[in-house]
Amino acid sequence: MKRDLKKFGAIALIVVLCVSFAAPSLAAQQFTDIPTTWAKDAVEYAIENGILVGYNGKINPDE
């Protein structure tokens, strides 16, 4: 019983870590105007670190 609980805890931890590592890349993909800007890398960095937030599916980096 204890062994099963430890196994479940380990699997749950692995799943949480995998999801948390995927979250920043998924967040960067939700904006439609990022691939067209010259500052793509900087904008993605700002989004991943919570510095920049867009609206209506766009960042509007040229405005």
C-alpha positions as CSV (number, residue, x, y, z in Angstrom):
1,M,0.0,0.0,0.0
2,K,2.7,2.5,1.0
3,R,4.7,1.5,-2.1
4,D,1.8,2.2,-4.4
5,L,1.3,5.6,-2.8
6,K,5.0,6.5,-3.3
7,K,4.8,5.3,-6.9
8,F,1.6,7.4,-7.5
9,G,3.3,10.5,-5.9
10,A,6.4,10.0,-8.2
11,I,4.3,9.8,-11.3
12,A,2.2,12.8,-10.3
13,L,5.4,14.8,-9.7
14,I,6.7,13.9,-13.2
15,V,3.4,14.9,-14.8
16,V,3.4,18.2,-13.1
17,L,7.0,18.9,-14.1
18,C,6.3,18.0,-17.7
19,V,3.3,20.3,-17.9
20,S,5.1,23.2,-16.2
21,F,8.0,23.0,-18.7
22,A,5.6,22.9,-21.6
23,A,3.5,25.9,-20.4
24,P,5.9,28.7,-21.5
25,S,6.2,27.4,-25.0
26,L,2.4,27.0,-25.3
27,A,1.9,30.5,-24.0
28,A,4.1,31.9,-26.7
29,Q,2.2,30.1,-29.4
30,Q,-1.2,31.7,-28.6
31,F,-0.4,35.1,-30.1
32,T,-0.8,35.3,-33.8
33,D,1.5,38.3,-34.5
34,I,4.7,37.1,-32.8
35,P,6.2,35.2,-35.8
36,T,6.0,38.3,-38.0
37,T,7.9,40.7,-35.8
38,W,11.7,41.3,-35.9
39,A,11.8,41.2,-32.1
40,K,10.3,37.6,-31.9
41,D,12.9,36.3,-29.4
42,A,12.7,39.3,-27.1
43,V,8.8,39.2,-27.1
44,E,8.8,35.4,-26.4
45,Y,11.2,36.0,-23.5
46,A,9.0,38.8,-22.1
47,I,5.9,36.6,-22.3
48,E,7.6,33.6,-20.7
49,N,8.8,35.7,-17.8
50,G,5.5,37.5,-17.2
51,I,6.8,40.9,-18.3
52,L,4.5,41.2,-21.3
53,V,0.8,40.2,-21.8
54,G,-1.2,40.5,-24.9
55,Y,-4.9,40.7,-25.6
56,N,-7.3,39.5,-28.3
57,G,-4.7,36.9,-29.4
58,K,-2.1,39.6,-30.3
59,I,0.9,41.3,-28.7
60,N,1.0,44.3,-31.2
61,P,4.8,44.8,-30.8
62,D,4.9,47.5,-33.4
63,E,2.4,49.8,-31.5
